[in-house]
Amino acid sequence: MSAAPALLKENDDTIKRIINTCHRHSILILLPGINRAEDVNLCWSFGADLLEGNYIPPPAEDTDFSFSPVIV
């Protein structure tokens, strides 16, 4: 699932709760809009499966992830 960038504006507990809920339903989480170094560590610690943004290099050509578009 690709979360809306606005999710990163929520408080830490809300972000963790949404990621945990998705993982309980076997849904992988892509968090877009990662534009600061501190967001990388924070989002990984919350359990995000994949990050995207200006601070993250683009995926390699052989990256094998498929996320269905979902807006939260």
C-alpha positions in Angstrom: 0.0 0.0 0.0 1.3 3.4 -0.8 0.3 5.8 2.0 -0.6 9.4 1.3 2.3 11.8 2.1 0.1 13.6 4.6 0.5 10.5 6.8 4.0 11.7 7.7 2.5 14.9 9.2 0.6 12.8 11.8 2.0 12.1 15.2 4.3 9.1 15.7 1.7 6.9 17.4 -0.7 7.4 14.5 1.9 6.4 12.0 3.0 3.3 14.0 -0.7 2.3 14.5 -1.5 2.5 10.7 1.7 0.6 9.8 1.0 -2.1 12.4 -2.6 -2.5 11.3 -1.5 -2.9 7.7 1.1 -5.5 8.6 -1.5 -7.5 10.6 -3.4 -7.8 7.3 -0.2 -8.7 5.3 -0.1 -5.4 3.6 3.3 -3.9 2.7 3.8 -0.2 3.3 5.4 2.3 0.9 5.9 5.7 2.5 6.4 8.5 0.0 7.7 12.0 0.7 10.8 11.1 2.6 12.8 14.3 2.2 14.9 14.5 5.4 17.5 12.1 6.9 15.8 11.9 10.2 12.6 10.7 8.5 14.5 7.7 7.0 15.4 6.3 10.5 12.0 7.2 12.0 10.0 5.4 9.2 12.3 2.3 9.2 11.8 2.1 13.0 8.0 2.3 12.5 8.2 -0.7 10.2 7.7 0.8 6.7 8.6 -1.7 4.0 9.8 0.8 1.4 10.5 4.5 1.4 10.3 7.0 -1.5 11.3 10.7 -1.7 13.9 13.2 -2.6 16.2 11.8 0.1 15.9 8.2 -1.2 17.7 7.1 -4.4 15.4 5.6 -7.0 14.9 1.8 -7.0 17.2 -0.3 -9.1 15.8 -1.7 -12.4 15.6 -5.2 -10.9 13.6 -4.1 -7.8 10.6 -6.5 -7.5 7.9 -4.6 -5.5 4.4 -4.1 -6.6 2.2 -1.9 -4.5 -1.5 -1.4 -5.3 -2.4 2.3 -5.1 -4.4 3.0 -1.9 -4.9 6.3 -0.2 -5.0 6.5 3.6 
